Amino acid sequence: MSTAIFYHAGCPVCLGAEQMVAEAIDRSKYQVDIVHLGEQADRIEEAEAAGVKSVPALVLDGQAFHINFGASIEALKH
């Protein structure tokens, strides 16, 4: 089974995307991992390595998809 990782920072844009995108993923095909980078800052490097430049973002099969602009990944490091 493939993994879909949804990275967000808890902002309204991110939470709306989580409801619309992450919940729409076919869970019979993907294991869904939702990562709140504001609470799991130890995973910021992982998100960057996957190509995430801003959140909310969805990584499917190793490819990052930026859904809307909520916050830059750089802003989450501070």
C-alpha positions as CSV (number, residue, x, y, z in Angstrom):
1,M,0.0,0.0,0.0
2,S,1.3,3.5,-0.9
3,T,1.5,6.3,1.6
4,A,-0.1,9.7,1.3
5,I,1.3,12.3,3.7
6,F,-0.6,15.5,4.3
7,Y,1.5,18.2,5.9
8,H,-0.1,21.3,7.4
9,A,0.4,23.9,10.1
10,G,-3.0,24.1,11.6
11,C,-4.1,27.4,9.9
12,P,-7.6,27.8,8.5
13,V,-6.4,27.2,5.0
14,C,-4.6,24.0,6.1
15,L,-7.6,22.7,8.0
16,G,-9.9,23.3,5.1
17,A,-7.6,21.4,2.8
18,E,-7.3,18.6,5.3
19,Q,-11.1,18.2,5.3
20,M,-11.4,18.4,1.5
21,V,-8.3,16.6,0.3
22,A,-6.9,14.3,2.9
23,E,-10.3,12.9,3.7
24,A,-11.1,12.3,0.0
25,I,-8.1,10.0,-0.5
26,D,-9.1,6.3,-1.2
27,R,-7.9,4.6,2.0
28,S,-8.0,1.2,0.3
29,K,-5.1,2.4,-1.9
30,Y,-3.2,4.8,0.4
31,Q,-2.3,4.8,4.0
32,V,-2.9,8.4,5.1
33,D,-0.5,10.2,7.4
34,I,-1.6,13.7,8.6
35,V,1.3,15.7,10.0
36,H,0.7,19.0,11.8
37,L,4.1,20.6,11.5
38,G,3.3,23.2,14.2
39,E,3.1,20.3,16.7
40,Q,5.5,17.9,15.0
41,A,8.4,20.3,14.1
42,D,10.8,17.3,14.2
43,R,9.2,16.3,10.8
44,I,10.0,19.6,9.0
45,E,13.2,18.2,7.5
46,E,11.3,15.1,6.3
47,A,8.8,17.4,4.6
48,E,11.5,19.5,3.0
49,A,13.3,16.3,1.7
50,A,9.9,15.3,0.1
51,G,9.8,18.6,-1.8
52,V,7.4,20.5,0.4
53,K,7.9,24.3,0.1
54,S,4.7,25.5,1.8
55,V,1.7,24.0,3.6
56,P,-0.8,22.6,3.1
57,A,0.9,20.0,0.9
58,L,0.1,16.5,0.0
59,V,2.9,14.0,-0.9
60,L,1.8,11.1,-3.0
61,D,4.2,8.4,-4.1
62,G,7.1,10.7,-3.4
63,Q,5.8,13.7,-5.3
64,A,4.8,16.9,-3.5
65,F,1.6,18.7,-4.4
66,H,1.1,22.2,-3.0
67,I,-2.6,22.7,-2.5
68,N,-2.9,26.4,-1.4
69,F,-0.6,28.8,0.4
70,G,-1.0,28.8,4.1
71,A,2.5,29.1,5.3
72,S,6.0,28.7,3.9
73,I,8.1,25.8,5.3
74,E,10.7,28.4,6.3
75,A,8.1,30.2,8.6
76,L,7.6,27.0,10.4
77,K,11.2,26.7,11.4
78,H,11.0,29.8,13.7
